[in-house]
Amino acid sequence: MSDCWQAWFDGSALPNPGKMGVGLVLLAPDGSQCERAFVAREPGCNNEAELNALCALLELARDKGVRHLQIYGDSDVAVKYVAGIKSTEIERLRKLVERSQILLGNFESVSLSWVPRHRNSAADALSRGALGLPPKPPPQRGRKGRKQKARE
């Protein structure tokens, strides 16, 4: 689909629970990119930060007139709760899940997918940067785990 936008979201809390940082990346079909990073108004946990980031991303995309959207995030909780695969009884999370689900209705087509953290590094760096933290280092390839070293 040539008019499909791509987007990445991430949230961080420091400490957990604590101050929440939000990072968003919205990529237009023409390659132009919009990034946002901010500290949420209220403190919360990592899962709240992730869901706040998703809501902020959906609002940004809606306000830009996006019709078709592919969303990526490294929060299994946010993706599964919003997709309805899992549910929560925690009131603060439930409200954010419901808000996300309502915001998803603003698009003609939308997909929400989990990705590993290293494929969400720009949004992760933005959310951490909002809290004054450096980006997480990329995963190291070719390192042997403790169990493999013990067997050698």
DAZICOR-V635061 format. One record per residue. N is the residue number from 1. PHI is phi in degrees with one decimal (NA if undefined). Layout:
N:PHI + N:PHI
This chain:
1:NA + 2:-74.4 + 3:-105.6 + 4:-88.9 + 5:-91.1 + 6:-118.5 + 7:-149.2 + 8:-130.9 + 9:-134.1 + 10:-158.1 + 11:-134.8 + 12:-136.6 + 13:-128.2 + 14:-140.9 + 15:-66.2 + 16:-110.1 + 17:-77.4 + 18:176.1 + 19:-63.0 + 20:-107.9 + 21:-107.1 + 22:-124.3 + 23:-132.1 + 24:-135.1 + 25:-133.2 + 26:-122.3 + 27:-110.6 + 28:-78.0 + 29:-58.5 + 30:-83.3 + 31:94.8 + 32:-71.4 + 33:-129.6 + 34:-122.4 + 35:-122.0 + 36:-138.1 + 37:-143.8 + 38:-159.9 + 39:-95.5 + 40:-64.9 + 41:-64.3 + 42:-116.3 + 43:-73.8 + 44:-174.7 + 45:-94.3 + 46:-56.4 + 47:-64.9 + 48:-64.4 + 49:-61.2 + 50:-62.9 + 51:-68.9 + 52:-62.0 + 53:-63.4 + 54:-62.7 + 55:-60.2 + 56:-62.3 + 57:-64.3 + 58:-63.4 + 59:-67.3 + 60:-61.4 + 61:-62.6 + 62:-59.3 + 63:-65.7 + 64:-87.9 + 65:79.7 + 66:-64.8 + 67:-109.5 + 68:-125.3 + 69:-143.8 + 70:-111.7 + 71:-113.9 + 72:-128.3 + 73:-150.8 + 74:-97.7 + 75:-98.8 + 76:-60.7 + 77:-61.7 + 78:-60.4 + 79:-63.7 + 80:-71.0 + 81:-66.5 + 82:-68.2 + 83:-75.2 + 84:84.3 + 85:-73.4 + 86:-130.0 + 87:-135.5 + 88:-136.2 + 89:-99.2 + 90:-74.6 + 91:-53.9 + 92:-60.7 + 93:-71.2 + 94:-58.9 + 95:-63.4 + 96:-69.3 + 97:-62.6 + 98:-61.7 + 99:-62.0 + 100:-61.6 + 101:-63.0 + 102:-65.1 + 103:-64.0 + 104:-59.5 + 105:-68.5 + 106:-80.5 + 107:-118.2 + 108:-67.8 + 109:-144.6 + 110:-152.9 + 111:-128.4 + 112:-127.5 + 113:-130.3 + 114:-81.7 + 115:-133.3 + 116:-65.6 + 117:-53.7 + 118:-67.8 + 119:-98.3 + 120:-127.9 + 121:-65.4 + 122:-66.9 + 123:-66.7 + 124:-61.6 + 125:-62.2 + 126:-67.1 + 127:-66.8 + 128:-69.2 + 129:-62.0 + 130:-60.7 + 131:-95.5 + 132:80.1 + 133:-100.4 + 134:-75.0 + 135:-60.8 + 136:-70.8 + 137:-67.8 + 138:-65.9 + 139:-63.7 + 140:-89.8 + 141:-90.4 + 142:79.5 + 143:-77.1 + 144:-88.7 + 145:-72.7 + 146:-59.9 + 147:-64.1 + 148:-67.8 + 149:-62.5 + 150:-65.3 + 151:-77.1 + 152:-76.8
